[in-house]
């Protein structure tokens, strides 16, 4: 069986996952499903398959229908032509809200300006 008929490679090729390793990891964890059954990374996708795929980060499941099987990673417009999205808008809205909440909590290290402001508030260097 050629390597291109693997579900993990197809998920990566149509840009549903950033890397093939992440796609394989999701398959190994039993999170990618076809008709309610978990798929292994070596499973073969077929046109007409309805897949349940989790978002790489955050809550929710995507429901997609395979329309074409490709062998190599392609650009965005070509990739979107290989599957039909059947995910409800509520799931995408929940994902957007989760990303916004996550972005608010992740500020990173304080900048020099932030440190000066903290020192001014605490009373240092006065």
URTA-V60837 format. One line per field, one symbol per residue. phi: phi as a letter, one per 40 degrees, with the letter a starting at -180 (. if undefined). Layout:
phi=???
This chain:
phi=.cccccccccccccgcbcbccccccccccgccbbfgbcbccccccbdgcbbbbccdbgchbcbbbcbabbbbcbcdccccccabcbcccccccccccccccccccbbgccccccccccccccgcfb
